[in-house]
Each structure stands twice: as C-alpha cells, then as structure tokens.
C-alpha cells in the first residue's frame, strides 16, 4: 500500500471509530446503572436513593440497581464511585458528610472530594431542627439563647454523632450567639431522641427525618429550622435566620455524582432525567413526608454548591477545633 492509500485508509478507520464512539454514547445506557449508596439500607439517604432509582426506571425505562456500601461515614461507598470507570454506569449518592465535612475531619481520605467526582444533580435537602420536649418551658429560639446566656455551660444539646450536620449546626449557633453549651454526641438519631423525650437532655439538633414523627405525635416541639426558608412540612416553625441570625443555614443534602471525567453528554442526560424525576408531584410529596425539600439545578450549579459547602464547613471545623472522638 502506497503512502497516499495508507493515509486514506487510516483516516477512514479513525472516522469509523469516532462514529462508533458517538453512536455508543448516543445509545447510552446499554446496560443497567449501578447507584452506590454509601449508607445502610433503611436510612434517609437510602430511602431517597431508592425513590429516585425507582422513578428513573419507570420514566426513563433504565434499570438502576442500588448497591449499598456503608462505612466510614460514607467514605467507603464514595471511594468505590471515585475509582469506577467514567462511563456513566456507576454513579453514587453523595451527601453533605462525605463530600464536604469528612475531608476536614478525617486525617486521611481515600479520595479528593473536589477532584475525583463529576457532580451530576442535587436531589434534596433536609434542614436540621432544634427540638425540645413538648412540656419544655422553651418556646422559641430566643428563649433558649436568653436562658443559655443566663446560665453558661448548663445547657446540653444532643446530636446524632460527632461531625454530623446537627453537631456542626449546634457549634455554629453557639459561636454566632456567643453561648457556652455542651454538645452531647449520640450513636445515632434514635438514642438522642429517646433521651430528649425521657428528659435526660433538654435539646436536640437533629435532621428533619428523625424529628418529624415526634413533632407530628405531639411529643416534641420545634424551636427553629436551619434551612434558608421555612420548611413546607413545618410552616409555623421559623428559621434560625429569622430569629436574629441572618444567613444562618445548615442542611443535609444529597445529590448524584459520578467518577471524574464522566462524558459531558452522559452527565447532561443523567441531569435532565433526575430533574424530571424530582419535578414529579408524587416524588415531591414523598420527600415532603420526611421533611425533605426537593432541589434541582444544573451540574455546574451543583459543583459550585459543593465547593461552597466544603469551604463553609472547613472554616467552622478549623475555627472550632472539632475533632472526631
């Protein structure tokens, strides 16, 4: 084969390969998707992930398989996503803790939260609720701040564990209000709520999911929510920001991420599908039942939000000297 024919053959082969790759991407997905959930079955992140997976299966006719990989506050599951092939067939449900808090608490992380993932779409956010027993004399956040300032060090706030958003929300409030309070970490939301209702502790900063049943049952009362706006499920409960602390916001959020280098067209298709799912009334109704607020946007907006949250929590953790027990 002379040089001219060789170049023509090489060019044709390259064009055929490019066309084949484009066709393969346009036909994506051609096999089931694996959605890694970095927490155990039955929790809030797992429930939201299964809701999204089920609706993607119905609306897009994709097969989405849930793969629970708990451990190390979500680090193990997200590490599996970071190390997966960037072909769109392995995605993960990222969260506040594993993407923006853990990097500042763990001396050694298995991944770089800002470099090893492709943000796809935020899904939902859950504010933290400051709750007391129904018979508590504290009826507003202002009541608590005044009482805590009058009796420094005599108030304790339960939270579901060191490094949780509830823990950090309590630290943020204490610093903003100039309070001396004792943070009491529990091994989960259940024990914390049990001690609140039993009178062993006076206040609990917990996720809306863990607090809603007791609020609905009249056993607990909410003093404030930590979202930027009031929670639709608790319209009569003012935000922390409304009660004298402008711009105060602390939420647990979840959103889909993939490995770094995910093809842009795959990211766009996943984002569009998730936005469509979250916009469905039945999905929003289910999220509202657990105190979650649906959140959607572009991959670029989600990326910017992750980076902002990473910086915010990092500054608080450094300034407060927070360490894992």
SULRA-V615199 format. One line per field, one symbol per residue. ss: DSSP state (H for helix, E for strand, - for the rest). phi: phi as a letter, one per 20 degrees, with the letter a starting at -180 (. if undefined). Layout:
# SULRA-V615199
ss->???
phi->???
This chain:
# SULRA-V615199
ss->--HHHHHHHHHHHHHHHHHHHHHHHH------EEEEE------HHHHHHHHHHHHHHHHH---EEEEE---HHHHHHHHHHH-------EEEEEEHHHHHHHHHH-----------EEEEEEEEEEEEEEEEE-------HHHHHHHHHH-----EEEE-----HHHHHHHHHHHHH----EEEE---HHHHHHHHHH----EEEEEHHHHHHHHH---EEEEEE------HHH----E-HHH-------EEEEEEEEE----HHHHHHHHHHHHHHH--HHHHHHHHH--EEE----HHHHHHHHHHHHHHHHHHHHHH-----
phi->.fgfffffffffffffffffffffffefedbfeddedecffnefffffffffffffffedmeeddfcfcfpllnfffffffgeffedneccbefbgffdcdggedefbdfbefedecdfdafdbccfededcffefffdbffgfffffffcgmedddfbfqfnfffffffffffffemddceedfdepfgfffgfffenfbeccdcfgffeggfffemecceeadeffcffgfcfeefffffdocgmfbbceccaeccffnfggffgfffffffgffffffffffffffenedfccregffffffgfffgfffffffffemfcff
